[in-house]
Amino acid sequence: MLIPLTYNDGTEIPPQVVTRLTDRFLDLFGGFTIRGTVNGAYRMADGSRAEDVSLEVWVAIDGRRVDEMRCEVSRACRELGQESIYFEVTESQVELVDGRLFAPSGHGND
C-alpha cells in the first residue's frame, strides 16, 4: 500500500501518525516492511490532479485476511482524510528463515 506523507492540503502528516498506522499493522498482522518513498499522481473524483509522495509499505498476510487488511487501509484512508489509498494484493510465498538452521558445508556454516 502507499501511505501519503502529506494531507490533501499539502501539510505534512506528522511522523507519529504514520508510526501509529504501521504499529497497527504490526499488532494485527505481525509485521510490515517500509520499502521507501515513491512519487505518484492520482485523478481525484472531481477530475483534479493530485500528486503525492507516499511511503511504500508491505504487509505479508494470509490470503484469508485480505478483507481485514482492506478494512485497515480504509480506516487509514479516513484517518488521513484521503479520498482513497493505493492497495495492492499479490500472490506470494513469504518465509521468515530462522538463522539457527543448519547450513550445508560450504554454504555459510562457520
CORSULTA-V186123 format. One record per residue. N is the residue number from 1. RES is the residue in three letters. PHI is phi as a letter, one per 20 degrees, with the letter a starting at -180 (999 if undefined). OMEGA is omega in whole degrees, 0 to 359 (none if undefined). Layout:
n->N res->RES phi->PHI omega->OMEGA
n->N res->RES phi->PHI omega->OMEGA
This chain:
n->1 res->MET phi->999 omega->178
n->2 res->LEU phi->d omega->179
n->3 res->ILE phi->d omega->181
n->4 res->PRO phi->f omega->180
n->5 res->LEU phi->e omega->174
n->6 res->THR phi->c omega->173
n->7 res->TYR phi->f omega->182
n->8 res->ASN phi->f omega->179
n->9 res->ASP phi->e omega->177
n->10 res->GLY phi->n omega->179
n->11 res->THR phi->f omega->183
n->12 res->GLU phi->f omega->172
n->13 res->ILE phi->f omega->182
n->14 res->PRO phi->g omega->180
n->15 res->PRO phi->g omega->181
n->16 res->GLN phi->f omega->176
n->17 res->VAL phi->f omega->178
n->18 res->VAL phi->f omega->178
n->19 res->THR phi->f omega->178
n->20 res->ARG phi->f omega->178
n->21 res->LEU phi->f omega->182
n->22 res->THR phi->f omega->175
n->23 res->ASP phi->f omega->177
n->24 res->ARG phi->f omega->177
n->25 res->PHE phi->f omega->178
n->26 res->LEU phi->f omega->181
n->27 res->ASP phi->f omega->185
n->28 res->LEU phi->e omega->190
n->29 res->PHE phi->d omega->173
n->30 res->GLY phi->n omega->178
n->31 res->GLY phi->r omega->177
n->32 res->PHE phi->a omega->175
n->33 res->THR phi->c omega->174
n->34 res->ILE phi->e omega->183
n->35 res->ARG phi->e omega->179
n->36 res->GLY phi->p omega->180
n->37 res->THR phi->d omega->178
n->38 res->VAL phi->c omega->176
n->39 res->ASN phi->d omega->179
n->40 res->GLY phi->a omega->178
n->41 res->ALA phi->c omega->185
n->42 res->TYR phi->b omega->176
n->43 res->ARG phi->e omega->181
n->44 res->MET phi->f omega->180
n->45 res->ALA phi->g omega->180
n->46 res->ASP phi->e omega->179
n->47 res->GLY phi->n omega->181
n->48 res->SER phi->f omega->179
n->49 res->ARG phi->e omega->175
n->50 res->ALA phi->d omega->176
n->51 res->GLU phi->d omega->182
n->52 res->ASP phi->c omega->160
n->53 res->VAL phi->d omega->186
n->54 res->SER phi->c omega->174
n->55 res->LEU phi->e omega->177
n->56 res->GLU phi->e omega->184
n->57 res->VAL phi->c omega->177
n->58 res->TRP phi->d omega->175
n->59 res->VAL phi->c omega->178
n->60 res->ALA phi->e omega->182
n->61 res->ILE phi->c omega->172
n->62 res->ASP phi->f omega->182
n->63 res->GLY phi->g omega->179
n->64 res->ARG phi->f omega->182
n->65 res->ARG phi->d omega->182
n->66 res->VAL phi->g omega->180
n->67 res->ASP phi->f omega->177
n->68 res->GLU phi->f omega->178
n->69 res->MET phi->f omega->178
n->70 res->ARG phi->g omega->177
n->71 res->CYS phi->f omega->178
n->72 res->GLU phi->f omega->177
n->73 res->VAL phi->f omega->177
n->74 res->SER phi->f omega->177
n->75 res->ARG phi->f omega->177
n->76 res->ALA phi->f omega->179
n->77 res->CYS phi->g omega->179
n->78 res->ARG phi->f omega->182
n->79 res->GLU phi->f omega->182
n->80 res->LEU phi->e omega->179
n->81 res->GLY phi->m omega->182
n->82 res->GLN phi->e omega->174
n->83 res->GLU phi->f omega->177
n->84 res->SER phi->a omega->176
n->85 res->ILE phi->c omega->178
n->86 res->TYR phi->f omega->181
n->87 res->PHE phi->c omega->184
n->88 res->GLU phi->d omega->176
n->89 res->VAL phi->d omega->179
n->90 res->THR phi->c omega->174
n->91 res->GLU phi->e omega->182
n->92 res->SER phi->b omega->169
n->93 res->GLN phi->d omega->182
n->94 res->VAL phi->d omega->177
n->95 res->GLU phi->c omega->168
n->96 res->LEU phi->d omega->186
n->97 res->VAL phi->e omega->180
n->98 res->ASP phi->f omega->181
n->99 res->GLY phi->f omega->180
n->100 res->ARG phi->e omega->180
n->101 res->LEU phi->f omega->179
n->102 res->PHE phi->f omega->175
n->103 res->ALA phi->d omega->178
n->104 res->PRO phi->g omega->180
n->105 res->SER phi->g omega->179
n->106 res->GLY phi->n omega->181
n->107 res->HIS phi->c omega->174
n->108 res->GLY phi->n omega->178
n->109 res->ASN phi->e omega->183
n->110 res->ASP phi->e omega->none
